[in-house]
Amino acid sequence: MSESIVATSRAFFGEVVRPILAEHFPEITAVTAFGLFGYGSEALGLDDQYSRDHHWGVRIDALLPGWVTADQQQEIMATVAANLPESYRGHSLYAAHLAGAGLALDSLPGFLRRTIGLERGPETAVEWLRIPEEDITHVVNGEVWLDEGGEFTAVRHTLNGYYPEPVRLRRIAHWCRYFSGMGSYALKRALLRDNVYYATITFSRAVKWAVQLAFMLERTYYPYDKWIMTRFAQLPRLAAPLKPLVDEAVSLSTSWERKLALLDEMSDVLDHFMVADGVIAPHPKFAVSPTSGYRLMEHAYAEIIKKLPADLVPIIPEWEQVHWESFHSQFVEGVDMGVWDEALQLKPVISNQ
């Protein structure tokens, strides 16, 4: 098996880039975090042959303190680029990032703002609830090879401790609400009305929320959707009972009535673990309503809500990557259209006529 791009990048940093930085920029190097983390499948260790057609290659992510100026960043990039070989272990050094040189400079405050929406680790329950869970994985994934100042490492340590328990319970409660009230209940009503459009939408969301709930019950952050099933299959407790249900549910050959029944079975599995873990109290078996379906998860939702700290009850947990999307819109605004289309693998069709 060939060496992973993470291992190659780590060696490239240690052998080539770190000596350049230490010689020319010792003060900045001493307060900068270096590694491979953040966005991209390789930061999760999940890149494959399909990941490599854009922004893939030898890569060093560097998080600078906020006081480093744009001019200083340009000087760092120019100095590093001027002292590099054309390639390293067979890899081009200008493939992984638009800036080139295998090095991506960013500010630590900027990186944290567009992932967790803060310039430091979360300190209150409300701050925790405002962070999109997918983006926590972008902060804690990958590797950090050098962080002498320790500021980024401290944020990673805070996040790796997982949610404070009241925050986890608040998130579990609302995902129960999503899964049941906007998922299985909504699917039942859509099928009664023969509304295939709505059935398709609400079913897909319900399956997503069920899988994400499994991660919360395992006290494990879920990644973004593309890789969530890979990580889901690795969950130590809930993968075995839930994954066969999910696999059958998402199959195109599974009927709508069976899909709904499978959501009900997922409800029972999730409910079982919530009772076993003490998240909710034991309760009698409930019947399925012919018009409202099986709203079991909303029983859990209400029970958890009633025992939460009062200040958390009205806070709706963030569940979309809002901080990243805000940054992304501003980033794309400044990228040349030709460069952007190339990154998207959009190439003009050449007519033979």
C-alpha positions in Angstrom: 0.0 0.0 0.0 1.3 3.4 -0.9 2.0 6.0 1.8 -1.0 8.1 2.9 -1.0 11.7 1.9 -1.1 12.6 5.6 2.1 10.7 6.3 3.7 12.2 3.2 2.7 15.7 4.2 4.0 15.1 7.8 7.4 14.1 6.4 7.4 17.0 4.0 6.8 19.4 6.8 9.5 17.9 9.0 12.2 17.5 6.3 11.6 20.5 4.1 9.2 23.2 5.3 9.9 23.4 9.1 13.6 24.1 8.6 12.8 27.0 6.2 10.3 28.5 8.6 12.6 28.1 11.6 15.4 29.8 9.7 13.5 32.8 8.3 10.5 33.2 10.6 11.4 31.8 14.0 9.1 34.1 16.1 6.0 33.3 14.0 6.8 29.6 13.8 6.9 29.5 17.6 3.3 30.6 17.9 1.8 28.8 14.8 0.0 25.4 14.7 1.0 23.1 11.9 -0.5 19.9 10.7 -3.1 18.4 8.4 -6.6 19.0 9.6 -9.8 20.9 8.7 -11.6 20.3 5.4 -11.1 17.5 2.9 -11.6 13.8 3.0 -7.9 13.2 3.7 -8.2 15.1 7.0 -10.6 12.3 8.1 -8.3 9.6 6.7 -11.1 8.7 4.2 -9.8 10.0 0.9 -10.0 7.6 -2.0 -9.5 7.7 -5.8 -12.5 10.0 -6.2 -11.1 12.5 -3.7 -8.1 13.3 -5.8 -9.4 15.3 -8.8 -9.3 18.6 -6.9 -7.5 20.2 -4.0 -5.6 17.0 -3.1 -1.9 16.5 -2.6 0.9 17.3 -0.2 -0.6 19.6 2.3 0.4 21.6 5.4 -2.3 23.5 7.3 -0.9 26.4 9.3 -2.9 28.5 11.8 -1.2 31.8 12.6 -2.1 34.1 15.4 -4.4 37.0 14.6 -1.6 39.6 14.7 0.2 38.2 11.7 -0.5 40.6 8.8 -1.4 39.8 5.2 1.9 41.1 4.1 3.7 38.8 6.5 1.7 35.9 5.2 2.7 36.7 1.6 6.3 36.9 2.7 6.1 33.5 4.3 4.6 32.0 1.2 7.1 33.6 -1.1 10.0 32.5 1.0 8.8 28.9 1.3 8.0 28.6 -2.4 11.4 30.0 -3.3 13.2 27.2 -1.4 11.1 24.2 -2.4 11.9 21.4 -4.8 9.5 20.9 -7.8 7.9 17.9 -6.2 8.2 15.7 -3.0 8.1 11.9 -3.1 6.4 12.1 -6.5 3.8 14.6 -5.5 3.4 18.1 -7.0 3.6 20.8 -4.4 1.0 23.0 -6.1 -2.0 20.7 -6.3 -3.6 20.7 -2.9 -4.3 24.4 -2.5 -5.0 27.3 -4.8 -2.2 29.2 -3.1 0.2 26.4 -4.0 3.5 25.4 -2.4 1.8 22.6 -0.4 1.3 25.2 2.4 -2.0 26.8 3.4 -1.8 29.7 5.8 -4.8 30.8 7.8 -5.4 32.7 11.0 -6.4 30.7 14.0 -9.3 33.1 14.8 -10.5 33.0 11.2 -10.4 29.2 11.1 -12.3 28.8 14.3 -14.9 31.5 13.3 -15.9 29.7 10.1 -16.1 26.3 11.8 -17.4 26.7 15.4 -18.4 30.3 15.1 -16.0 31.4 18.0 -12.4 32.5 18.2 -11.8 30.1 21.1 -13.2 27.0 22.6 -16.8 27.1 23.8 -17.2 28.1 27.4 -21.0 28.1 28.0 -23.8 25.6 27.2 -25.4 28.1 24.8 -22.0 28.5 22.9 -21.8 24.7 22.6 -25.3 24.5 21.2 -24.6 27.2 18.6 -21.8 25.0 17.0 -22.7 22.8 14.0 -21.6 19.3 15.0 -20.2 18.5 11.6 -17.8 21.4 11.9 -16.4 20.2 15.2 -15.0 17.3 13.3 -13.1 19.8 11.1 -11.4 21.2 14.2 -10.5 17.9 15.9 -9.7 15.7 12.9 -6.3 15.0 11.3 -3.0 15.6 13.0 -1.2 18.5 14.6 2.6 18.2 14.2 3.8 21.4 15.9 2.0 23.8 18.2 4.5 25.3 20.5 2.1 28.1 21.6 -0.6 25.4 22.4 -3.6 27.6 21.7 -5.1 25.5 18.9 -4.2 22.3 20.8 -6.1 23.7 23.8 -9.2 24.2 21.7 -8.9 20.7 20.3 -8.6 19.3 23.8 -11.8 21.1 24.9 -13.8 19.8 21.9 -12.4 16.3 22.2 -13.9 16.2 25.7 -17.2 16.0 23.9 -20.4 17.9 24.9 -21.2 18.7 28.5 -24.0 16.4 29.5 -26.8 19.1 29.6 -25.8 20.1 26.1 -25.7 16.5 24.8 -29.2 15.9 26.3 -30.5 19.1 24.7 -29.3 17.9 21.3 -30.7 14.4 21.8 -34.0 15.9 22.8 -34.3 18.0 19.6 -33.1 15.3 17.3 -35.8 13.1 18.8 -38.2 15.9 17.9 -36.9 16.2 14.4 -36.9 12.4 13.8 -40.4 11.8 15.1 -42.4 15.0 14.5 -40.7 16.0 11.2 -39.8 12.5 10.2 -41.8 9.4 10.9 -45.0 11.3 11.8 -44.7 13.4 8.7 -44.0 10.4 6.5 -47.1 8.7 7.8 -49.2 11.7 6.9 -47.6 12.0 3.5 -48.4 8.4 2.7 -52.0 8.8 3.8 -52.3 11.7 1.4 -50.3 10.0 -1.4 -47.8 12.9 -1.4 -44.7 11.2 -2.7 -42.7 14.5 -3.0 -43.1 15.2 0.8 -42.7 11.5 1.6 -39.3 11.5 -0.1 -38.1 14.6 1.6 -39.2 13.7 5.1 -38.1 10.1 4.9 -34.6 11.1 3.9 -34.3 13.6 6.7 -35.7 11.1 9.3 -33.0 8.5 8.3 -30.3 11.2 8.7 -31.6 12.2 12.1 -31.8 8.6 13.3 -28.1 8.0 12.3 -27.0 11.3 14.0 -28.9 10.3 17.1 -26.9 7.1 17.2 -23.7 9.1 17.3 -25.0 11.3 20.2 -25.9 8.2 22.2 -22.3 6.9 21.6 -20.9 10.3 22.6 -19.1 10.6 19.3 -19.2 13.5 16.9 -20.7 12.7 13.5 -18.9 13.9 10.4 -20.5 15.6 7.4 -23.0 13.5 5.4 -20.6 12.2 2.7 -18.7 10.1 5.3 -21.3 9.6 8.1 -22.1 6.1 7.1 -18.5 5.0 7.1 -18.2 6.3 10.7 -21.6 5.0 11.6 -20.6 1.4 10.8 -17.8 1.8 13.4 -20.0 2.7 16.3 -19.4 0.1 19.0 -23.0 -0.3 20.3 -25.6 1.1 17.9 -24.2 0.1 14.5 -25.1 -3.6 14.8 -28.8 -3.1 15.6 -29.4 0.0 13.5 -27.3 -0.3 10.3 -29.3 -3.2 8.8 -32.5 -1.2 9.3 -30.9 1.9 7.7 -29.5 -0.1 4.8 -32.9 -1.7 4.0 -34.7 1.6 4.5 -32.6 3.6 2.0 -32.8 0.9 -0.7 -34.8 2.0 -3.7 -36.5 -1.4 -3.8 -38.0 -1.0 -0.4 -41.7 0.0 -0.4 -42.9 3.2 1.3 -44.9 1.2 3.8 -41.9 -0.8 4.7 -39.8 2.3 4.9 -42.2 3.7 7.5 -42.1 0.4 9.4 -38.3 0.5 9.5 -38.4 4.0 11.0 -40.6 2.6 13.7 -38.1 -0.1 14.3 -35.3 2.5 14.5 -37.4 4.3 17.1 -37.5 1.2 19.2 -33.7 0.7 19.0 -33.0 4.3 19.9 -35.5 4.2 22.7 -34.0 1.0 24.1 -30.6 2.6 24.4 -31.9 5.8 25.9 -33.6 3.8 28.6 -30.6 1.6 29.1 -28.3 4.7 29.4 -30.7 6.5 31.8 -31.4 9.3 29.4 -35.1 8.6 29.9 -37.1 6.4 32.4 -38.5 3.0 31.5 -42.0 3.2 30.1 -44.7 0.9 28.8 -44.9 -0.2 25.2 -46.9 2.3 23.1 -49.3 1.5 20.3 -48.9 2.8 16.7 -51.6 5.3 15.7 -53.3 4.6 12.4 -53.3 8.4 11.6 -50.2 9.7 13.4 -47.9 6.7 13.2 -45.4 6.0 16.0 -44.3 9.2 17.7 -42.2 7.4 20.3 -39.2 9.7 20.0 -41.4 12.7 21.0 -42.1 11.0 24.3 -38.3 11.1 24.9 -38.1 14.7 23.6 -40.6 15.9 26.2 -39.2 13.9 29.1 -35.7 15.2 28.4 -36.9 18.8 27.9 -38.6 18.8 31.3 -35.4 18.0 33.2 -33.1 20.4 31.4 -31.7 23.6 32.9 -34.3 26.3 32.2 -31.9 28.4 30.2 -31.3 25.6 27.7 -35.0 24.8 27.0 -35.6 27.6 24.5 -32.3 27.2 22.7 -32.5 25.3 19.4 -29.3 23.5 18.6 -27.5 24.5 15.4 -27.7 21.7 12.8 -26.4 23.3 9.6 -22.9 24.4 8.7 -23.9 28.1 8.9 -20.5 29.5 9.8 -18.7 27.7 7.0 -21.3 28.7 4.4 -21.0 32.3 5.4 -17.3 32.2 4.9 -17.6 30.2 1.7 -19.8 32.8 0.0 -17.2 35.5 0.8 -14.4 33.2 -0.4 -16.1 32.4 -3.7 -16.8 36.1 -4.4 -13.1 36.7 -4.6 -12.1 33.7 -6.8 -11.6 34.2 -10.5 -14.4 32.3 -12.4 -11.9 30.4 -14.5 -10.0 29.2 -11.4 -13.3 28.3 -9.8 -14.6 26.3 -12.8 -11.3 24.5 -12.9 -11.6 23.5 -9.3 -15.1 22.2 -10.0 -13.8 20.2 -12.9 -16.0 22.2 -15.3 -14.4 22.1 -18.7 -15.9 23.6 -21.9 -17.2 21.0 -24.3 -15.3 21.3 -27.6 -17.6 21.0 -30.6 -16.4 19.1 -33.6 -18.6 21.2 -35.9 
